[in-house]
Amino acid sequence: MSTVKLPDIIKEFQLEELCMFDGSDKIEITTAEVNRPGLQLTGYMELFGSDRIQILGKVEATYLESLSPEERLRRLDEYFSHGFPCLVIARGMEPFEEMLVVSRKYKIPILRTSDITSRFMSGLIRYLNLLLAPKITLHGGLVEVYGEGVLFLGESGVGKSETALELVKRGHRLIADDVVEIRRVSDKTLLGSAPENIRYFIEIRGVGILDVKNLYGMGSVKMQENINLVMKLEHWNKDKIYDRLGLEDQYTEILGIKVPSLVIPVRPGRNLAIITEVAAMNNKQKKMGYNAAKAISERLMNEMNK
């Protein structure tokens, strides 16, 4: 199961550390769900998610302020005793002294952000949804072509990297070469990226490792992209019958999501970059409701009926 370390969240959102303890840097977040402790501060702890980051907003702070110091300490002690990864105070508000006391008692970190509560919550949930999404790593390449994320699959030496480099030269953007990390960020969306240590690098046999960002500029690369089309490259097999019309849609299932796919035979003389460009534009047309193969099929059927 994927996890996110608390120090990474602190760095990403530039959180102020009000209370930190030995071992706080090893706290791991396992869920993208967060909680505002409204009912919990009144004493209702049923179905409390102790694995969620807690966020204290203006409403909760106003309620706590209305209590006497003794009652506030009792409520906060009961709340903190159930345990949770950390508490984030929004709007740059000052923590209550009783809050600092129970934080030290149960060794639960308290952090602070100057952002408003709802904005911080939505940003944190998006961030956690991305990093905690189901993930798989595939051997292939990913390039953005006309706004479509095209994932190249195939055995080593079939031409994936060379095709990706030619597409970059033609003005498209490289996301990953050789290793593609794919996350399922929603029920319909797959997001692909490269591992950080090989990001923006590409390997060309006979030439070596190239830094695409430095060779072609920042406009030639992109950190991540949705996967809209899978192109499976394979060496040409004269005994195999390849689809020439495209009437039947083919799909590749990745993390439970079906992605439109094509099998592209590779042999000398075929310009895979141009084929990829056309395939990306055709896939976009299909999503907009137009299928050229079905259109010509209907035209021929009409002629036959006449």
C-alpha positions in Angstrom: 0.0 0.0 0.0 1.3 3.5 -0.9 2.0 5.9 1.9 3.1 9.6 2.2 5.5 10.7 4.9 4.5 13.6 7.1 7.7 15.6 6.3 6.8 15.5 2.6 3.4 17.1 3.3 5.0 19.7 5.5 7.4 20.6 2.7 4.7 20.6 0.0 2.3 22.9 1.8 5.0 24.9 3.7 3.4 24.1 7.1 4.7 25.7 10.3 5.8 23.1 12.9 4.3 24.1 16.3 4.8 20.8 18.0 7.0 18.0 16.7 8.4 15.0 18.6 11.0 12.2 18.1 9.6 9.9 15.5 7.3 12.5 14.0 9.3 12.5 10.8 8.5 8.8 10.4 4.7 9.2 10.5 3.1 7.9 7.3 -0.3 8.9 5.9 -2.2 6.0 4.3 -5.5 7.6 3.3 -6.5 10.7 1.3 -9.5 11.3 3.5 -9.2 14.2 6.1 -11.4 15.2 9.0 -12.6 18.4 10.6 -13.3 17.5 14.3 -16.7 19.1 14.7 -18.6 16.3 16.4 -15.5 14.8 18.0 -14.9 18.0 20.0 -18.4 17.6 21.5 -17.5 14.1 22.7 -19.0 12.0 19.9 -16.2 9.6 18.8 -18.2 6.9 17.0 -16.7 5.9 13.6 -13.8 8.3 14.2 -11.1 7.8 11.5 -7.9 7.7 13.5 -5.8 7.3 10.3 -6.9 10.7 8.9 -5.1 14.1 9.1 -7.2 16.4 11.4 -7.8 20.0 10.3 -8.9 22.7 12.8 -10.8 25.6 11.2 -12.5 28.8 12.4 -15.7 27.1 13.4 -13.9 24.5 15.6 -11.7 27.2 17.1 -14.7 29.4 17.9 -16.4 26.5 19.7 -13.3 25.6 21.7 -13.0 29.3 22.7 -16.5 29.3 24.1 -15.6 26.6 26.6 -14.0 27.1 30.0 -10.3 26.1 30.2 -11.1 23.0 32.3 -13.8 21.9 29.9 -11.6 22.7 26.9 -8.8 20.6 28.3 -11.1 17.7 29.0 -12.6 17.7 25.5 -9.2 18.0 23.8 -7.7 15.2 26.0 -10.5 12.9 25.0 -10.1 13.8 21.3 -6.3 13.4 21.2 -6.4 10.2 23.2 -7.9 8.4 20.2 -4.8 9.1 18.2 -4.3 10.5 14.7 -1.3 11.4 12.5 -1.3 15.1 13.1 -3.5 18.2 13.6 -3.3 21.2 11.2 -4.5 24.6 12.3 -5.8 26.7 9.4 -5.9 30.5 8.9 -2.7 31.0 10.9 -4.7 30.9 14.2 -2.9 30.5 17.5 -3.2 27.1 19.2 -4.9 26.9 22.6 -2.5 26.3 25.5 -4.6 23.2 26.4 -4.1 21.9 22.9 -0.3 22.1 23.3 -0.5 20.3 26.6 -2.4 17.3 25.2 -0.2 17.3 22.1 2.9 16.8 24.3 1.0 14.2 26.3 0.1 12.0 23.4 3.1 12.9 21.1 0.8 14.1 18.3 2.3 16.8 16.0 0.5 20.2 15.6 1.1 22.1 12.4 -0.2 25.4 11.1 -1.0 26.9 7.7 -1.9 30.5 6.8 -4.3 29.2 4.1 -8.1 29.2 4.6 -9.5 25.9 5.7 -11.5 24.9 2.6 -8.7 25.8 0.2 -6.1 23.9 2.3 -8.4 20.9 2.6 -9.1 20.6 -1.2 -5.4 21.0 -2.0 -4.3 18.4 0.5 -7.0 15.9 -0.7 -5.8 16.3 -4.3 -2.2 15.8 -3.3 -2.9 12.7 -1.3 -5.3 11.3 -3.9 -2.4 11.5 -6.4 0.3 10.0 -4.3 -1.8 7.3 -2.7 -3.5 6.2 -5.9 -3.1 2.5 -6.9 0.1 2.3 -8.9 1.8 0.1 -11.5 5.2 0.3 -13.3 5.4 -0.7 -16.9 8.3 -1.0 -19.4 7.5 1.5 -22.1 7.4 5.1 -23.1 4.9 8.0 -22.7 4.6 11.0 -25.0 2.1 13.8 -25.2 0.9 14.1 -28.8 -1.6 16.8 -29.7 -2.8 16.7 -26.1 -3.2 12.9 -26.0 -1.1 10.8 -23.7 0.3 8.0 -25.9 1.8 5.0 -24.1 4.2 2.9 -26.1 4.6 -0.8 -25.1 6.7 -3.5 -26.7 9.7 -5.6 -26.3 13.2 -4.1 -26.0 14.7 -2.9 -29.3 11.4 -2.6 -31.1 11.8 1.2 -31.5 9.9 2.8 -28.6 12.6 5.3 -27.6 13.5 6.2 -31.2 9.8 6.9 -31.9 9.5 9.0 -28.8 12.6 11.1 -29.7 11.3 11.7 -33.2 8.0 12.9 -31.8 9.9 15.3 -29.5 11.8 16.6 -32.6 8.4 17.2 -34.2 7.2 19.4 -31.3 5.6 16.9 -28.9 6.5 16.4 -25.3 8.3 13.5 -23.5 6.9 12.3 -20.2 8.8 9.0 -19.6 11.1 6.6 -21.4 11.9 3.0 -20.5 10.0 3.0 -17.2 6.5 4.5 -16.8 4.8 4.8 -13.4 1.0 4.7 -13.8 -1.5 5.8 -11.1 -5.2 5.3 -11.2 -6.3 8.7 -9.9 -10.1 8.2 -10.6 -12.4 5.5 -11.9 -11.8 6.7 -15.4 -8.3 8.3 -15.4 -4.8 6.9 -15.5 -1.9 9.3 -14.9 1.6 8.4 -16.1 4.9 9.8 -15.1 8.6 8.9 -15.0 10.6 7.9 -11.8 12.3 11.0 -10.5 15.9 9.6 -11.0 15.4 9.1 -14.8 12.9 11.9 -15.5 13.5 13.6 -18.9 16.3 11.2 -19.9 16.0 8.9 -22.9 18.2 6.0 -24.1 19.1 5.5 -27.7 21.0 2.4 -28.6 24.3 3.3 -30.2 24.2 6.9 -28.9 23.6 6.5 -25.2 21.7 8.5 -22.6 20.3 11.8 -23.7 18.9 14.7 -21.5 15.9 15.7 -23.6 15.2 18.8 -21.4 18.6 20.2 -22.1 18.8 19.2 -25.7 15.4 20.5 -26.8 14.4 22.9 -24.0 11.7 22.9 -21.3 8.9 22.9 -23.9 9.9 19.4 -24.9 9.1 17.6 -21.7 6.2 17.3 -19.2 6.1 15.9 -15.7 2.9 13.8 -16.1 0.1 13.2 -18.5 -3.2 11.2 -18.7 -3.0 8.0 -20.7 -5.4 8.2 -23.5 -4.0 5.7 -26.0 -1.9 2.6 -25.9 0.3 1.7 -28.9 1.8 -1.8 -28.9 4.8 -1.9 -31.2 5.8 -5.4 -32.5 8.1 -6.6 -35.2 6.3 -7.2 -38.5 5.1 -10.8 -38.8 4.2 -11.7 -42.4 2.0 -14.6 -41.2 -0.1 -12.4 -38.9 -3.2 -10.6 -40.2 -3.3 -7.0 -38.9 -6.4 -4.8 -38.6 -6.6 -2.6 -41.7 -10.0 -0.9 -41.2 -10.2 -0.2 -37.5 -13.9 -1.1 -37.3 -13.5 -3.0 -34.0 -12.3 -1.0 -31.0 -9.4 -2.7 -29.1 -8.6 -2.0 -25.5 -5.8 -2.6 -23.0 -6.7 -2.9 -19.4 -4.5 -1.1 -16.9 -5.4 -1.1 -13.2 -8.9 -2.0 -14.1 -9.4 0.8 -16.6 -9.8 0.0 -20.3 -7.7 2.2 -22.6 -8.1 2.3 -26.4 -5.1 0.5 -28.0 -3.6 -0.3 -31.3 -1.1 -2.9 -32.5 1.4 -1.3 -34.8 3.7 -3.7 -36.8 7.2 -2.3 -37.2 9.5 -2.8 -40.2 12.0 -0.7 -42.1 10.5 2.2 -44.0 7.5 2.8 -41.7 7.4 6.3 -40.1 6.2 5.5 -36.6 6.2 9.2 -35.6 3.7 10.1 -38.3 1.6 7.0 -37.6 1.5 8.0 -33.9 0.4 11.6 -34.7 -2.4 10.3 -36.9 -3.4 7.7 -34.3 -3.6 10.4 -31.6 -5.7 12.7 -33.8 -8.0 9.8 -34.8 -8.4 8.8 -31.1 -9.4 12.4 -30.3 -11.9 12.4 -33.2 -13.4 9.1 -31.8 -13.9 10.7 -28.4 -15.7 13.6 -30.1 -18.1 11.1 -31.8 -16.6 10.7 -35.2 -15.2 7.3 -36.4 -13.8 7.4 -40.0 -13.8 3.6 -40.3 -17.5 3.4 -39.4 -18.3 6.4 -41.6 -16.8 4.8 -44.8 -18.4 1.5 -43.9 -21.8 3.1 -43.7 -21.2 4.9 -47.0 -20.3 1.6 -48.7 -23.4 -0.1 -47.3 -25.6 2.7 -48.6 -24.1 2.3 -52.0 -24.7 -1.4 -52.0 -28.3 -1.0 -50.9 -28.9 1.4 -53.8 
